[in-house]
Amino acid sequence: MESGATITEKKGKTSTELAGTWNVLVFDDPVNLMDYVTKVFQKVFGYPREKA
């Protein structure tokens, strides 16, 4: 039997909401090729291939 009461939980902000935006600087180095860096940007930042 349902009482019809609604329970609301108050939650704190997530770390993403607290962090704000970041500026990322990527150096050109001879070890990490562009394909690797593109895949990392896609996986870590969720960017599509065109943006990565």
C-alpha positions as a LaTeX table, in Angstrom:
\begin{tabular}{lrrr}
\hline
Residue & $x$ (\AA) & $y$ (\AA) & $z$ (\AA) \\
\hline
Met1 & 0.00 & 0.00 & 0.00 \\
Glu2 & 1.45 & 3.38 & $-1.02$ \\
Ser3 & 1.22 & 6.41 & 1.24 \\
Gly4 & 1.60 & 8.97 & $-1.56$ \\
Ala5 & 4.44 & 10.73 & 0.28 \\
Thr6 & 7.42 & 11.94 & $-1.73$ \\
Ile7 & 10.92 & 11.67 & $-0.32$ \\
Thr8 & 13.48 & 14.15 & $-1.59$ \\
Glu9 & 17.17 & 13.61 & $-0.99$ \\
Lys10 & 19.50 & 16.56 & $-0.92$ \\
Lys11 & 22.84 & 15.74 & $-2.46$ \\
Gly12 & 26.00 & 17.78 & $-2.65$ \\
Lys13 & 27.61 & 18.90 & $-5.86$ \\
Thr14 & 29.66 & 16.42 & $-7.82$ \\
Ser15 & 33.36 & 17.00 & $-8.36$ \\
Thr16 & 32.61 & 17.89 & $-11.99$ \\
Glu17 & 30.22 & 20.64 & $-10.93$ \\
Leu18 & 32.76 & 22.03 & $-8.47$ \\
Ala19 & 35.74 & 21.88 & $-10.82$ \\
Gly20 & 34.44 & 24.16 & $-13.57$ \\
Thr21 & 36.20 & 24.15 & $-16.92$ \\
Trp22 & 39.82 & 23.27 & $-17.56$ \\
Asn23 & 42.32 & 24.47 & $-20.13$ \\
Val24 & 44.49 & 21.61 & $-21.33$ \\
Leu25 & 47.89 & 22.21 & $-22.88$ \\
Val26 & 49.30 & 19.40 & $-25.01$ \\
Phe27 & 52.97 & 19.40 & $-25.93$ \\
Asp28 & 54.26 & 17.97 & $-29.19$ \\
Asp29 & 56.56 & 15.12 & $-28.24$ \\
Pro30 & 58.23 & 12.33 & $-30.24$ \\
Val31 & 56.77 & 9.52 & $-28.09$ \\
Asn32 & 52.99 & 9.97 & $-28.27$ \\
Leu33 & 51.74 & 9.97 & $-31.84$ \\
Met34 & 48.68 & 11.96 & $-32.94$ \\
Asp35 & 46.55 & 8.79 & $-33.24$ \\
Tyr36 & 47.26 & 7.93 & $-29.60$ \\
Val37 & 46.54 & 11.46 & $-28.37$ \\
Thr38 & 43.29 & 11.52 & $-30.37$ \\
Lys39 & 42.15 & 8.24 & $-28.79$ \\
Val40 & 43.00 & 9.52 & $-25.30$ \\
Phe41 & 41.00 & 12.73 & $-25.87$ \\
Gln42 & 38.06 & 10.68 & $-27.08$ \\
Lys43 & 38.17 & 8.35 & $-24.09$ \\
Val44 & 39.03 & 10.81 & $-21.30$ \\
Phe45 & 37.13 & 13.90 & $-22.46$ \\
Gly46 & 34.41 & 12.15 & $-24.46$ \\
Tyr47 & 35.24 & 14.18 & $-27.58$ \\
Pro48 & 34.19 & 13.01 & $-31.03$ \\
Arg49 & 37.13 & 12.22 & $-33.35$ \\
Glu50 & 36.74 & 15.54 & $-35.20$ \\
Lys51 & 37.15 & 17.59 & $-32.00$ \\
Ala52 & 39.86 & 15.37 & $-30.51$ \\
\hline
\end{tabular}
